[in-house]
Amino acid sequence: MIRNSRRAIALLTMVASLSTTAVAIPDPAYITTCQMCHQRGGEGLPGEFPRLNGRLDQIAVSPLGRRYLVLVVLYGMAGAITVDGKKIVGFMPSMGSLKDVQIASILNGFAVAAGKKVAPFTPGEVAGIRGQGPMTSSQTATERGRLVAAGLIP
């Protein structure tokens, strides 16, 4: 019985430590559309899919960065990028079929959730960017390149 109690305490301690470090994802759309690649906590897969956690808040502090984040979700992106010193070559599909409120909520899960001083994304902000007209995934990648060169994307 003592052995089982120690195992139970160890298991509960491990679960408690994991739950305090997880990022809260406010919208189930993240789980169904983003989690498979970017992972539950937004940690991504190094060299495969970029991490969102600890990056989106840095990008979302500038108006151009905010616009770029919405564009990536709306229209996807294709090509090579470098994240955390690792080159990633891939394709993110468009999630433009999501509602504006869902896109705002997904972005807020990483840009705002950790108490960062980033204004929350709003459905109106997403709708305004969507209303500017569609882009191709290659155009989104070009926009990213401009923002990287300007130091707005880490």
C-alpha positions in Angstrom: 0.0 0.0 0.0 2.8 2.4 0.8 4.4 1.7 -2.6 1.2 2.4 -4.4 0.8 5.7 -2.4 4.2 6.8 -3.4 3.4 6.1 -7.0 0.2 8.0 -6.8 1.8 11.0 -5.2 4.6 11.0 -7.8 2.0 10.8 -10.6 -0.1 13.6 -9.1 2.9 15.8 -8.7 3.9 15.2 -12.3 0.4 16.0 -13.6 0.2 19.1 -11.4 3.6 20.4 -12.7 2.5 19.9 -16.3 -0.8 21.6 -15.9 0.8 24.8 -14.5 3.1 25.2 -17.5 0.5 24.5 -20.2 -0.8 27.4 -22.4 -4.5 27.8 -22.3 -6.1 27.5 -25.7 -9.4 29.3 -25.6 -10.9 28.1 -28.8 -11.5 24.4 -29.8 -10.7 25.4 -33.4 -7.0 25.4 -32.4 -7.4 21.7 -31.3 -9.1 20.7 -34.5 -7.1 22.7 -37.0 -3.7 23.7 -35.5 -2.7 21.3 -32.8 -1.7 18.4 -35.0 1.3 20.4 -36.3 1.9 23.1 -33.7 1.2 20.7 -30.8 -1.1 21.2 -27.8 1.1 23.8 -26.0 2.2 25.5 -29.2 5.7 24.1 -28.9 5.8 23.0 -32.5 8.2 20.4 -33.8 11.7 21.7 -34.3 12.7 21.6 -38.0 9.2 20.6 -38.9 6.6 23.1 -37.6 7.3 26.4 -35.9 6.5 26.9 -32.3 3.8 29.5 -31.5 4.3 29.7 -27.8 6.7 32.4 -26.9 6.8 33.8 -30.4 3.3 35.1 -31.3 3.3 37.6 -28.4 6.6 39.0 -29.8 5.2 39.3 -33.3 1.8 40.7 -32.2 3.3 43.8 -30.5 3.5 45.7 -33.9 0.6 46.5 -36.2 2.5 44.8 -39.2 3.2 41.7 -37.1 -0.5 41.5 -36.1 -1.6 41.8 -39.7 0.9 39.1 -40.7 -0.3 36.6 -38.1 -3.9 37.0 -39.3 -2.7 36.7 -42.9 -0.9 33.4 -42.1 -4.0 31.9 -40.6 -6.4 33.2 -43.3 -4.3 32.3 -46.4 -1.6 29.9 -45.2 2.1 30.1 -46.2 4.5 28.2 -48.4 8.3 28.1 -48.5 11.3 28.1 -46.3 11.5 29.9 -43.0 14.0 29.9 -40.1 12.7 29.5 -36.5 14.9 29.2 -33.5 17.9 28.8 -35.9 16.4 25.8 -37.7 15.3 26.0 -41.3 11.8 24.7 -42.0 10.5 24.1 -45.5 6.9 23.4 -45.7 3.4 24.5 -46.3 0.7 25.8 -43.9 -2.7 25.4 -45.4 -5.3 28.3 -45.4 -7.6 28.3 -42.4 -9.8 31.0 -44.0 -12.9 28.9 -43.6 -12.7 29.6 -39.9 -14.9 32.4 -38.5 -13.3 35.7 -37.6 -14.0 35.0 -33.9 -12.3 31.7 -34.1 -9.2 33.1 -35.7 -9.0 35.9 -33.1 -9.4 33.4 -30.3 -6.7 31.0 -31.7 -4.2 33.9 -32.0 -5.1 35.2 -28.5 -4.3 31.7 -27.1 -0.6 32.4 -27.7 -0.3 36.1 -28.1 -2.2 37.2 -25.1 -2.7 34.1 -22.8 0.5 34.3 -20.9 -0.3 37.8 -19.5 1.8 39.6 -22.1 1.1 43.2 -22.8 -0.4 42.5 -26.2 -3.9 43.9 -27.1 -6.2 41.0 -27.8 -7.1 40.2 -31.4 -10.7 40.9 -32.2 -13.1 39.5 -34.7 -13.4 43.0 -36.2 -9.6 43.2 -36.7 -9.6 39.8 -38.5 -12.6 40.8 -40.6 -10.8 44.1 -41.6 -7.8 42.2 -42.8 -9.9 39.6 -44.5 -11.7 42.4 -46.3 -8.5 43.7 -47.8 -8.7 40.8 -50.3 -7.1 37.3 -50.5 -3.4 36.5 -50.8 -1.6 33.4 -52.0 0.5 31.4 -49.6 3.6 32.6 -51.5 2.6 36.3 -51.0 2.2 35.6 -47.3 5.8 34.2 -47.3 7.0 37.3 -49.1 5.3 39.4 -46.4 7.1 37.4 -43.7 10.4 38.0 -45.4 9.9 41.7 -45.2 9.0 41.6 -41.6 12.0 39.4 -40.7 14.3 41.9 -42.5 12.7 44.7 -40.5 13.3 42.8 -37.2 9.6 42.3 -36.5 9.6 38.6 -36.5 12.1 36.8 -34.3 
